[in-house]
């Protein structure tokens, strides 16, 4: 029986990986500050400690600090401690064991020109600490011979980040979005989970992971709103206006370093430009994306309690 260590197993992605691995017959070790949904709990604070991986055959690293903090904030420092320094400690303990490291499409350079993003797209110019620290962490993982997965906007049952943030932006039946609708890749957590459990057999390197086809942004958002029984009109603001508002919000956010700004340049970039991931490299290894937003619409129900870190 294979023993799989899943970091961040109390979080959104990690809990799905741990549960699915156990259902498929693996022995699961859940590493993190809190117990995972199945298996044996091994306490680990990614920001401070070297994890115990001595009995693991495979490591799936889902632990991450997430968010969009202002530069110089305590949250930015915490993000570096988990996403970069925590990765170094994990790789030290893995000591040659296969590692699947869950990264993000946020590592890719921002701006236009992402209508077909391959794994060779530039990794630079990040607009926030999350993109910078995930890029730095995955660089360590790639240098160590890990398989790195790059999903985009992971959604699904128990999502504490993406969908709750979207729902919170609806005001009096109105949702305002930057610029006209664009084509976007999204990643169902089930599709990411399948990739995590298959990827140990793949050649080391980076792999995009996303749903079978990209979505029209506005229609995707309407689908999510319908799934949660929310009726809202979608309205667009010109992109220059959205960028100016984000810049102002970030400037004001520096006066409150413990709170995230309500709007950021990163958020505008992610919504206003087409970002479509080419997943052919993962597909060439036998991975198939089976879930879509339509499946989510049919099964959405209870959502997880928001949390800032799954470590």
C-alpha positions in Angstrom: 0.0 0.0 0.0 1.4 3.4 -1.0 1.8 6.0 1.8 1.0 9.5 0.6 1.9 12.6 2.6 -0.5 15.5 1.9 0.5 18.9 3.2 -2.2 21.4 3.9 -4.7 18.5 4.2 -7.0 20.6 6.3 -7.4 23.1 3.5 -9.5 23.2 0.4 -7.3 21.5 -2.2 -5.4 19.3 0.3 -8.5 17.9 1.9 -9.8 16.8 -1.6 -6.5 15.2 -2.4 -6.3 13.4 1.0 -9.9 12.1 0.8 -9.6 10.9 -2.8 -6.2 9.2 -2.1 -7.7 7.3 0.8 -10.8 6.3 -1.2 -8.4 4.9 -3.9 -6.7 2.7 -1.3 -3.7 4.7 -0.2 -2.5 5.2 3.3 -2.7 9.0 4.0 -0.6 11.2 6.2 -2.1 14.6 6.7 0.6 17.2 7.5 -0.4 20.6 8.8 -1.3 22.6 11.8 -4.8 20.9 12.0 -5.9 17.3 11.3 -7.0 16.5 7.8 -10.3 14.7 6.9 -8.8 11.2 6.8 -5.7 9.3 7.8 -3.0 10.1 10.4 -2.3 13.7 11.4 1.4 14.8 11.5 1.6 18.3 13.0 3.6 20.7 10.9 3.9 24.4 10.8 5.2 25.1 7.3 6.5 28.6 8.4 8.8 27.2 11.1 9.5 23.4 11.0 10.9 20.6 8.9 8.2 18.0 8.4 8.5 14.4 9.2 8.2 12.5 5.9 10.2 9.4 7.0 7.4 6.9 6.2 6.0 8.6 3.1 6.4 7.1 -0.4 5.0 10.2 -2.1 4.6 13.8 -1.1 1.8 16.0 -2.5 2.4 19.6 -1.3 -0.8 21.6 -1.2 0.1 23.8 1.8 0.2 27.5 0.9 -0.3 30.9 2.3 -2.8 32.7 0.0 -4.2 36.2 -0.4 -3.5 39.6 -1.9 -1.7 41.6 0.8 -0.2 45.0 0.5 3.6 45.2 0.0 5.5 45.2 3.3 2.6 43.9 5.4 2.9 41.1 8.0 0.9 38.9 5.7 3.5 39.3 2.9 6.2 38.1 5.3 4.1 35.2 6.4 3.5 34.3 2.8 7.2 34.1 2.1 7.8 32.0 5.2 5.3 29.4 4.1 5.5 29.4 0.3 9.3 29.8 -0.1 11.0 28.8 3.2 8.4 26.1 3.9 9.1 24.6 0.5 12.8 24.5 1.2 12.2 22.7 4.5 9.8 20.3 2.8 12.3 19.4 0.0 15.0 18.9 2.6 12.9 16.3 4.4 11.7 14.7 1.2 15.2 13.5 0.5 14.7 12.1 -2.9 11.1 11.0 -2.5 8.8 12.0 -5.4 7.2 15.3 -4.8 4.1 16.8 -6.5 4.1 20.6 -5.8 0.9 22.5 -6.3 1.7 25.9 -7.7 -0.5 28.4 -9.6 -1.0 30.0 -12.9 -0.4 33.2 -11.0 3.3 32.7 -11.6 2.9 33.6 -15.2 3.8 37.2 -16.3 0.7 39.5 -16.2 -0.9 41.5 -19.0 -2.2 40.6 -22.4 -0.8 37.8 -24.5 -2.2 34.9 -22.5 -4.8 33.5 -24.9 -2.8 30.3 -25.0 -0.4 29.9 -22.1 2.0 27.0 -22.3 4.4 26.1 -19.5 7.1 28.1 -21.3 5.3 31.4 -20.8 7.5 33.9 -18.9 7.5 33.6 -15.1 8.1 37.2 -14.0 6.6 40.6 -13.3 4.3 39.5 -10.5 1.8 42.0 -9.3 1.5 40.7 -5.7 3.3 38.6 -3.1 1.3 35.5 -3.8 2.6 35.3 -7.4 6.2 36.1 -6.4 6.3 33.6 -3.5 4.7 30.8 -5.5 7.2 31.4 -8.3 10.1 31.3 -5.9 8.8 28.2 -4.2 8.2 26.3 -7.4 11.7 27.3 -8.7 13.1 25.4 -5.7 10.8 22.5 -6.4 11.7 22.3 -10.1 15.4 22.5 -9.2 14.9 19.5 -6.9 13.2 17.4 -9.6 9.6 17.7 -8.5 6.5 17.7 -10.6 4.9 21.2 -10.4 1.2 21.7 -11.2 -0.1 25.1 -12.3 -3.9 25.3 -11.9 -5.9 28.5 -12.3 -8.7 29.7 -10.1 -9.4 26.4 -8.4 -13.1 26.1 -7.5 -15.4 23.5 -6.0 -17.3 22.4 -2.9 -15.6 23.8 0.2 -13.8 26.6 -1.6 -13.0 29.2 1.0 -11.5 31.8 -1.3 -12.7 32.2 -4.9 -16.4 31.9 -4.7 -16.9 33.6 -1.3 -14.9 36.6 -2.6 -17.0 36.7 -5.7 -20.3 36.6 -3.8 -19.0 39.3 -1.5 -18.7 41.7 -4.4 -22.4 41.6 -5.3 -23.9 44.9 -4.0 -27.7 45.5 -4.3 -28.0 43.0 -7.1 -25.1 44.4 -9.1 -21.7 43.0 -9.8 -19.2 45.3 -11.5 -16.3 43.8 -13.5 -13.3 45.4 -15.3 -13.5 45.7 -19.0 -15.5 43.5 -21.5 -15.8 39.7 -21.0 -12.8 37.6 -21.9 -12.0 33.9 -22.1 -10.6 32.3 -19.0 -9.4 28.9 -17.8 -10.7 27.7 -14.4 -9.8 24.5 -12.6 -12.2 22.2 -10.8 -10.7 20.9 -7.6 -11.6 17.4 -8.8 -9.5 17.9 -11.9 -6.6 19.1 -9.9 -6.9 16.2 -7.4 -6.7 13.7 -10.2 -3.6 15.4 -11.5 -2.0 15.4 -8.1 -2.5 11.6 -7.7 -1.3 10.8 -11.2 1.7 13.2 -11.4 4.1 11.2 -9.4 4.6 9.0 -12.5 5.2 12.0 -14.8 8.6 13.4 -15.8 9.8 16.2 -13.6 8.7 19.7 -14.7 5.8 22.1 -14.8 2.3 21.2 -16.0 -0.8 23.3 -16.5 -4.0 21.9 -15.1 -7.4 23.3 -16.1 -10.9 22.3 -17.1 -11.5 20.8 -20.6 -12.4 24.1 -22.2 -12.0 27.8 -21.3 -15.1 29.8 -20.2 -16.6 33.1 -21.1 -15.9 35.2 -18.0 -19.3 36.8 -17.6 -21.2 33.5 -18.3 -19.0 31.6 -15.8 -19.7 34.2 -13.1 -23.4 34.0 -13.8 -23.2 30.2 -13.5 -21.5 30.5 -10.1 -24.1 33.0 -8.9 -27.0 30.8 -10.1 -25.4 27.8 -8.3 -25.7 29.8 -5.0 -29.1 31.3 -5.7 -27.8 34.8 -6.2 -29.4 37.0 -8.9 -27.2 39.9 -10.0 -26.8 42.1 -13.0 -23.2 42.2 -14.4 -22.0 45.6 -15.5 -18.6 46.6 -16.9 -16.4 49.5 -16.1 -13.6 50.7 -18.5 -10.3 49.0 -17.8 -8.4 52.3 -17.2 -10.9 53.2 -14.6 -10.6 49.8 -12.9 -6.8 50.1 -12.8 -7.0 53.6 -11.3 -9.4 52.4 -8.7 -7.1 49.5 -7.9 -4.1 51.7 -7.6 -6.0 54.0 -5.2 -7.2 51.1 -3.1 -3.7 49.7 -2.8 -2.4 53.1 -1.7 -5.0 53.4 1.0 -4.3 49.8 1.9 -0.8 50.7 3.0 -2.4 52.6 5.8 -4.0 49.4 7.1 -1.3 46.8 6.6 -3.2 44.1 8.4 -6.2 44.2 5.9 -6.3 43.3 2.2 -7.4 46.1 -0.1 -10.9 45.6 -1.5 -9.4 45.9 -5.1 -5.9 45.3 -6.4 -4.0 45.5 -9.7 -3.6 41.7 -9.5 -7.4 41.2 -9.3 -8.0 43.5 -12.2 -5.3 41.7 -14.3 -6.8 38.3 -13.5 -10.3 39.4 -14.6 -9.7 41.8 -17.4 -7.3 39.7 -19.6 -7.8 36.4 -21.3 -5.9 33.7 -19.5 -6.3 30.3 -21.2 -4.0 27.5 -20.2 -2.7 24.9 -22.7 -3.0 21.6 -20.8 -1.6 19.4 -23.6 1.5 18.5 -21.6 -0.5 17.0 -18.8 -2.9 15.3 -21.2 0.1 13.7 -22.9 0.8 11.9 -19.6 -2.7 10.4 -19.6 -4.5 13.0 -17.4 -8.0 13.9 -18.5 -10.1 16.8 -17.1 -13.6 15.4 -16.4 -15.3 18.1 -14.4 -16.7 21.5 -15.5 -18.6 24.4 -14.1 -21.8 22.7 -15.2 -21.0 19.9 -12.7 -20.4 22.5 -10.0 -23.7 24.2 -10.8 -25.5 20.9 -10.3 -23.8 20.1 -7.0 -22.9 23.4 -5.3 -24.2 23.5 -1.8 -22.4 24.2 1.4 -19.2 26.1 1.1 -16.3 25.9 3.5 -15.5 28.4 6.1 -13.0 31.0 4.8 -9.5 30.5 6.0 -6.3 32.4 5.1 -3.9 29.5 5.1 -3.9 25.8 4.6 -0.7 24.6 6.1 
